[in-house]
Amino acid sequence: MAWLAGLARAVAACCDRWELEVGPPYPLANVSLVLPATRRDGSEAVLKLQLPHRESEHEAAALRHWDGDGAIRLLAHDERLSALLIERASPGTHLSELDPEAALAVLCELLPRLWKPVTTPFPSLHDEAARWAAELPDRWLQAGRPFERSLLDAALDSIAELSGSQGEQVLLHQDLHAGNVLSAEREPWLAIDPKPLAGERARRWTLVQTLAWAIDDDGVGSEHLDVARWMLDARS
């Protein structure tokens, strides 16, 4: 893969451009190389080199738009290298290490802060939902009909009904969960890894997105399905 083959050169280029010293990569990054970095002035940062992908394409723009309000702060960005220099969250404990009820309370406080009015350059929830509607039925069949058809129909119906009647467009953190919120010194908790969209945020959209992310190449996420069923039951 070309991206992997060029990683060492990209890291070297970033270290040279931003005058960094980097350490061993963080172990939990899935589709990017994430390295602790020290800047020339001794301050700590994180160097993140992203695998080019539509979901992460506008991460730098999202972090710039939030400007540290509830999210990690962007320090520098190299679009050509898909490289971000970002604030380091220390001590960096994952929110998932908290009791679930306490973690939920933190997420409920963060969400309204992240919903800032926005338009460009972010992909729209409308367009993303159209892609989900086109792909979900085939993915459901290919996975062997892993959940009830009524759940799939509820998601497709929500897309059809909601796409043309959205409210205020805000910046959405499409991957906000307890593994993507870290403890920090500047604020108690900061969001990372946004996979941003522009759209409205409501329960029925969350049902659609949860189901769309439930099926991937590794199988079907049972926890995603539990959440989707819970949201569907809440409608009745």
C-alpha positions as CSV (number, residue, x, y, z in Angstrom):
1,M,0.0,0.0,0.0
2,A,1.4,3.4,-1.0
3,W,0.4,5.1,2.2
4,L,2.3,2.6,4.3
5,A,5.3,2.7,2.1
6,G,5.5,6.4,2.4
7,L,4.9,6.7,6.2
8,A,8.6,6.9,7.3
9,R,9.2,9.7,4.8
10,A,6.1,11.5,5.9
11,V,7.0,11.3,9.6
12,A,10.5,12.6,8.7
13,A,9.0,15.5,6.7
14,C,6.7,16.5,9.6
15,C,9.5,16.3,12.1
16,D,11.6,18.6,9.9
17,R,8.8,21.1,9.2
18,W,7.5,21.4,12.7
19,E,10.7,20.7,14.5
20,L,9.6,17.6,16.4
21,E,11.0,14.7,18.2
22,V,8.6,11.7,18.2
23,G,8.3,8.6,20.3
24,P,6.9,5.1,19.7
25,P,3.3,5.1,18.3
26,Y,0.3,4.8,20.4
27,P,-1.0,1.2,20.2
28,L,-4.8,1.8,19.8
29,A,-4.8,3.8,16.6
30,N,-6.6,1.8,13.9
31,V,-6.5,3.8,10.6
32,S,-3.7,6.3,11.3
33,L,-0.2,6.5,12.7
34,V,-0.3,8.5,16.0
35,L,2.9,9.4,17.7
36,P,3.7,11.4,20.9
37,A,5.8,14.4,19.9
38,T,7.9,17.1,21.6
39,R,8.2,20.5,20.0
40,R,11.3,22.6,19.9
41,D,10.2,24.7,22.8
42,G,9.7,21.5,24.9
43,S,5.9,21.5,24.8
44,E,4.1,18.2,24.2
45,A,1.9,17.4,21.2
46,V,0.7,14.5,19.1
47,L,1.6,13.8,15.4
48,K,-1.2,12.1,13.5
49,L,-0.8,10.8,10.0
50,Q,-4.1,9.7,8.5
51,L,-4.9,7.0,6.0
52,P,-6.6,9.1,3.3
53,H,-10.3,8.3,3.7
54,R,-13.6,10.3,3.1
55,E,-14.5,10.0,6.8
56,S,-11.3,11.6,8.1
57,E,-10.8,14.1,5.2
58,H,-12.1,17.1,7.1
59,E,-10.9,16.2,10.6
60,A,-8.5,19.2,10.6
61,A,-11.3,21.6,9.6
62,A,-13.5,20.2,12.4
63,L,-10.8,20.7,15.0
64,R,-10.1,24.2,13.7
65,H,-13.8,25.0,13.9
66,W,-14.2,23.8,17.5
67,D,-11.0,25.6,18.4
68,G,-10.5,23.6,21.6
69,D,-14.0,24.0,22.9
70,G,-14.7,20.5,24.1
71,A,-12.3,18.9,21.6
72,I,-8.6,18.5,21.2
73,R,-7.0,21.6,19.7
74,L,-5.4,21.6,16.2
75,L,-1.8,23.1,16.2
76,A,-0.8,22.6,12.6
77,H,-2.0,20.7,9.5
78,D,-0.3,19.5,6.3
79,E,-3.0,18.6,3.8
80,R,-0.6,17.0,1.3
81,L,0.7,14.6,3.9
82,S,-2.6,14.1,5.6
83,A,-0.8,15.0,8.8
84,L,-2.1,16.8,11.9
85,L,-0.2,18.2,14.8
86,I,-2.6,18.3,17.7
87,E,-2.7,19.1,21.4
88,R,-1.7,16.2,23.7
89,A,-4.3,15.2,26.2
90,S,-2.6,14.4,29.5
91,P,-3.0,12.2,31.4
92,G,-5.0,10.8,28.4
93,T,-7.2,8.4,30.3
94,H,-10.1,7.1,28.1
95,L,-13.6,8.0,29.2
96,S,-14.4,4.3,28.8
97,E,-12.5,3.6,32.0
98,L,-15.2,5.4,34.0
99,D,-18.4,3.9,35.3
100,P,-20.9,3.9,32.3
101,E,-23.3,6.3,34.0
102,A,-20.5,8.8,34.7
103,A,-19.2,8.4,31.2
104,L,-22.7,9.1,29.8
105,A,-23.0,12.3,31.8
106,V,-19.7,13.5,30.3
107,L,-20.9,12.8,26.8
108,C,-24.1,14.6,27.4
109,E,-22.2,17.7,28.5
110,L,-19.8,17.5,25.5
111,L,-22.4,17.1,22.8
112,P,-24.1,20.5,22.9
113,R,-20.7,22.2,22.9
114,L,-19.7,20.4,19.7
115,W,-22.9,21.2,17.8
116,K,-21.7,24.5,16.4
117,P,-23.4,25.9,13.3
118,V,-21.5,25.0,10.1
119,T,-21.8,24.4,6.4
120,T,-18.7,23.9,4.2
121,P,-16.3,22.1,3.8
122,F,-18.0,19.2,5.6
123,P,-19.9,16.4,3.8
124,S,-23.6,16.6,4.6
125,L,-25.6,14.2,6.6
126,H,-28.1,14.2,3.7
127,D,-25.4,12.8,1.3
128,E,-24.1,10.4,3.8
129,A,-27.5,9.1,4.5
130,A,-28.2,8.6,0.8
131,R,-25.1,6.4,0.7
132,W,-26.3,4.4,3.7
133,A,-29.7,3.9,2.1
134,A,-28.1,2.6,-1.1
135,E,-25.6,0.3,0.7
136,L,-27.5,-1.0,3.8
137,P,-29.9,-3.5,2.2
138,D,-27.0,-5.2,0.3
139,R,-24.8,-5.3,3.3
140,W,-27.6,-6.7,5.4
141,L,-28.1,-9.5,2.8
142,Q,-24.3,-10.2,2.4
143,A,-24.0,-10.5,6.2
144,G,-26.7,-13.2,6.2
145,R,-29.6,-11.2,7.5
146,P,-28.0,-10.8,10.9
147,F,-30.9,-8.9,12.5
148,E,-34.6,-8.4,12.0
149,R,-35.8,-6.8,8.7
150,S,-38.0,-4.4,10.7
151,L,-34.9,-2.8,12.1
152,L,-33.5,-2.2,8.7
153,D,-36.8,-0.9,7.4
154,A,-37.0,1.6,10.3
155,A,-33.6,3.0,9.3
156,L,-34.5,3.2,5.7
157,D,-37.9,4.9,6.5
158,S,-36.1,7.4,8.7
159,I,-33.7,8.3,5.9
160,A,-36.6,8.8,3.5
161,E,-38.6,11.0,5.9
162,L,-35.8,13.0,7.4
163,S,-33.5,13.8,4.6
164,G,-35.6,16.6,3.1
165,S,-36.7,18.2,6.3
166,Q,-33.6,18.9,8.4
167,G,-33.2,21.7,10.8
168,E,-30.2,23.8,11.7
169,Q,-27.0,22.4,10.3
170,V,-24.3,21.9,12.9
171,L,-21.0,20.2,13.1
172,L,-21.5,16.5,14.1
173,H,-18.9,14.3,15.7
174,Q,-19.8,11.1,13.9
175,D,-17.7,8.8,16.1
176,L,-18.3,10.2,19.6
177,H,-18.0,7.3,22.1
178,A,-16.2,6.7,25.3
179,G,-13.0,5.5,23.5
180,N,-12.8,8.9,21.7
181,V,-12.8,11.1,24.7
182,L,-9.6,11.6,26.8
183,S,-8.9,13.2,30.1
184,A,-6.8,16.3,29.9
185,E,-5.3,19.2,31.9
186,R,-6.9,22.1,30.0
187,E,-10.4,20.6,30.4
188,P,-11.4,17.5,32.3
189,W,-12.4,15.7,29.0
190,L,-11.7,16.4,25.4
191,A,-13.1,14.7,22.2
192,I,-10.8,13.3,19.5
193,D,-11.2,11.7,16.1
194,P,-14.4,13.4,14.9
195,K,-15.1,11.9,11.4
196,P,-17.2,15.1,10.9
197,L,-20.5,15.7,9.1
198,A,-22.7,18.7,8.8
199,G,-26.3,18.0,9.7
200,E,-28.8,17.9,12.5
201,R,-28.6,15.5,15.4
202,A,-31.7,13.6,16.5
203,R,-32.7,10.2,17.8
204,R,-33.9,8.8,14.4
205,W,-30.7,9.9,12.7
206,T,-28.8,8.2,15.4
207,L,-30.7,5.0,14.8
208,V,-29.7,5.2,11.1
209,Q,-26.1,5.9,11.8
210,T,-25.8,3.2,14.5
211,L,-27.2,0.6,12.1
212,A,-25.1,1.8,9.2
213,W,-22.0,1.2,11.4
214,A,-23.2,-2.1,12.8
215,I,-22.1,-4.1,9.8
216,D,-18.5,-4.0,8.5
217,D,-15.9,-6.4,7.1
218,D,-15.2,-7.9,10.5
219,G,-18.8,-8.9,11.1
220,V,-21.8,-7.4,12.9
221,G,-21.6,-5.4,16.1
222,S,-24.0,-6.8,18.7
223,E,-23.7,-3.7,20.9
224,H,-24.6,-1.5,17.9
225,L,-27.7,-3.6,17.3
226,D,-28.7,-3.4,21.0
227,V,-28.5,0.4,20.8
228,A,-30.5,0.5,17.5
229,R,-33.2,-1.7,19.0
230,W,-33.4,0.4,22.1
231,M,-33.9,3.6,20.0
232,L,-36.5,1.9,17.9
233,D,-38.4,0.8,21.0
234,A,-38.3,4.4,22.3
235,R,-40.2,5.6,19.2
236,S,-43.2,3.3,20.0
